[in-house]
Amino acid sequence: MTINKGTRRTCEKGHTFFKKSDCSTCPKCEAERKPKEGFMSLLSAPVRRALEAEDITTLPKLAEYTEKEILKLHGIGPSSMPILRKSLEEEGLSFKV
């Protein structure tokens, strides 16, 4: 039995990886750029990329959005919301109502 690992790809930095989807994001590059601290360090790569694409990189900026608006972003699902809510609460902030 052969297991399909996906398509072999090479990123700009020369890392080789396999992807089953059309996503061209290199997992090694994503791991290298993952923050070591702060709320963004708690999030998965797709969630971080979705927030960064909207220039939401701080908790005060995140607090300017409703939960509904954040959930509409590609890459963010309901399972991400508890982490985001808790991070906001720890700073005395919350999503816009």
Contact map, one row per residue, 1 for C-alpha under 8 A:
1110000000000000000000000000000000000000000000000000000000000000000000000000000000000000000000000
1111000000000000000000000000000000000000000000000000000000000000000000000000000000000000000000000
1111100000000000000000000000000000000000000000000000000000000000000000000000000000000000000000000
0111110000000000000000000000000000000000000000000000000000000000000000000000000000000000000000000
0011111000000000011100000000000000000000000000000000000000000000000000000000000000000000000000000
0001111100000000011110000000000000000000000000000000000000000000000000000000000000000000000000000
0000111110000000011100000000000000000000000000000000000000000000000000000000000000000000000000000
0000011111000001111000000000000000000000000000000000000000000000000000000000000000000000000000000
0000001111100001111000010000000000000000000000000000000000000000000000000000000000000000000000000
0000000111111111100000000100000000000000000000000000000000000000000000000000000000000000000000000
0000000011111111000000001100000000000000000000000000000000000000000000000000000000000000000000000
0000000001111110000000000000000000000000000000000000000000000000000000000000000000000000000000000
0000000001111110000000000000000000000000000000000000000000000000000000000000000000000000000000000
0000000001111111000000000000000000000000000000000000000000000000000000000000000000000000000000000
0000000001111111100000000101100000000000000000000000000000000000000000000000000000000000000000000
0000000111100111110000000000000000000000000000000000000000000000000000000000000000000000000000000
0000000111000011111000000110000000000000000000000000000000000000000000000000000000000000000000000
0000111110000001111100000000000000000000000000000000000000000000000000000000000000000000000000000
0000111110000000111111110000000000000000000000000000000000000000000000000000000000000000000000000
0000111000000000011111000000000000000000000000000000000000000000000000000000000000000000000000000
0000010000000000001111100000000000000000000000000000000000000000000000000000000000000000000000000
0000000000000000001111110000000000000000000000000000000000000000000000000000000000000000000000000
0000000000000000001011111000000000000000000000000000000000000000000000000000000000000000000000000
0000000010000000001001111100000000000000000000000000000000000000000000000000000000000000000000000
0000000000100000000000111110110000000000000000000000000000000000000000000000000000000000000000000
0000000001100010100000011111110000000000000000000000000000000000000000000000000000000000000000000
0000000000000000100000001111111000000000000000000000000000000000000000000000000000000000000000000
0000000000000010000000000111111100000000000000000000000000000000000000000000000000000000000000000
0000000000000010000000001111111110000000000000000000000000000000000000000000000000000000000000000
0000000000000000000000001111111111000000000010000000000000000000000000000000000000000000000000000
0000000000000000000000000011111111000000000000000000000000000000000000000000000000000000000000000
0000000000000000000000000001111111000000000000000000000000000000000000000000000000000000000000000
0000000000000000000000000000111111100000000000000000000000000000000000000000000000000000000000000
0000000000000000000000000000011111110001100010000000000000000000000000000000000000000000000000000
0000000000000000000000000000000011111101100000000000000000000000000000000000000000000000000000000
0000000000000000000000000000000001111100100000000000000000000000000000000000000000000000000000000
0000000000000000000000000000000000111111100000000000000000000000000000000000000000000000000000000
0000000000000000000000000000000000111111110000000000000000000000000000000000000000000000000000000
0000000000000000000000000000000000001111111000000000000000100000000000000000000000010010000000000
0000000000000000000000000000000001101111111000010000000010000000000000000000000000000000000000000
0000000000000000000000000000000001111111111000000000000000000000000000000000000000000000000000000
0000000000000000000000000000000000000111111100000000000000000000000000000000000000100000000000000
0000000000000000000000000000000000000011111110110000000000000000000000000000000100100000000000000
0000000000000000000000000000000000000000011111110000000000000000000000000000000000000000000000000
0000000000000000000000000000010001000000001111111000000000000000000000000000000000000000000000000
0000000000000000000000000000000000000000000111111100000000000000000000000011000000000000000000000
0000000000000000000000000000000000000000001111111110000000000000000000000011000100000000000000000
0000000000000000000000000000000000000001001111111111000000000000000000000000000000000000000000000
0000000000000000000000000000000000000000000011111111100000000000000000000010000000000000000000000
0000000000000000000000000000000000000000000001111111110000000000000000001111000000000000000000000
0000000000000000000000000000000000000000000000111111111110000000000000001000000000000000000000000
0000000000000000000000000000000000000000000000011111111110000000000000000000000000000000000000000
0000000000000000000000000000000000000000000000001111111100000000000000000000000000000000000000000
0000000000000000000000000000000000000000000000000111111100000000000000000000000000000000000000000
0000000000000000000000000000000000000000000000000011111110000000000000000000000000000000000000000
0000000000000000000000000000000000000000000000000011111111101100000000000000000000000000000000000
0000000000000000000000000000000000000001000000000011001111101100000000000000000000000000000000000
0000000000000000000000000000000000000000000000000000000111111100000000000000000000000000000000000
0000000000000000000000000000000000000010000000000000000111111110000000000000000000000011001010000
0000000000000000000000000000000000000000000000000000000001111111000000000000000000000000000010000
0000000000000000000000000000000000000000000000000000000111111111100000000000000000000000000000000
0000000000000000000000000000000000000000000000000000000111111111100000000000000000000000000000100
0000000000000000000000000000000000000000000000000000000000111111110000000000000000000001000011110
0000000000000000000000000000000000000000000000000000000000011111110000000000000000000000000000110
0000000000000000000000000000000000000000000000000000000000001111111011000000000000000000000000110
0000000000000000000000000000000000000000000000000000000000000011111111000000000000000000000000111
0000000000000000000000000000000000000000000000000000000000000000111111100000000010000000000000110
0000000000000000000000000000000000000000000000000000000000000000011111110000000000000000000000000
0000000000000000000000000000000000000000000000000000000000000000111111111000000000000000000000000
0000000000000000000000000000000000000000000000000000000000000000111111111001000000000000000000000
0000000000000000000000000000000000000000000000000000000000000000001111111101110000000000000000000
0000000000000000000000000000000000000000000000000000000000000000000111111101000000000000000000000
0000000000000000000000000000000000000000000000000110000000000000000011111111000000000000000000000
0000000000000000000000000000000000000000000000000100000000000000000000111111000000000000000000000
0000000000000000000000000000000000000000000001101100000000000000000000001111100000000000000000000
0000000000000000000000000000000000000000000001100100000000000000000001111111110100000000000000000
0000000000000000000000000000000000000000000000000000000000000000000000100011111110000000000000000
0000000000000000000000000000000000000000000000000000000000000000000000100001111111000000000000000
0000000000000000000000000000000000000000000000000000000000000000000000000000111111000000000000000
0000000000000000000000000000000000000000001000100000000000000000000000000001111111110000000000000
0000000000000000000000000000000000000000000000000000000000000000001000000000111111111000000000000
0000000000000000000000000000000000000000000000000000000000000000000000000000011111111100000000000
0000000000000000000000000000000000000000011000000000000000000000000000000000000111111110000000000
0000000000000000000000000000000000000010000000000000000000000000000000000000000111111111000000000
0000000000000000000000000000000000000000000000000000000000000000000000000000000011111111100001100
0000000000000000000000000000000000000000000000000000000000000000000000000000000001111111110000000
0000000000000000000000000000000000000010000000000000000000100000000000000000000000111111111000000
0000000000000000000000000000000000000000000000000000000000100010000000000000000000011111111111100
0000000000000000000000000000000000000000000000000000000000000000000000000000000000001111111111000
0000000000000000000000000000000000000000000000000000000000000000000000000000000000000111111110000
0000000000000000000000000000000000000000000000000000000000100000000000000000000000000011111110000
0000000000000000000000000000000000000000000000000000000000000000000000000000000000000001111111000
0000000000000000000000000000000000000000000000000000000000110010000000000000000000000001111111100
0000000000000000000000000000000000000000000000000000000000000010000000000000000000001001100111110
0000000000000000000000000000000000000000000000000000000000000111111000000000000000001001000011111
0000000000000000000000000000000000000000000000000000000000000011111000000000000000000000000001111
0000000000000000000000000000000000000000000000000000000000000000010000000000000000000000000000111
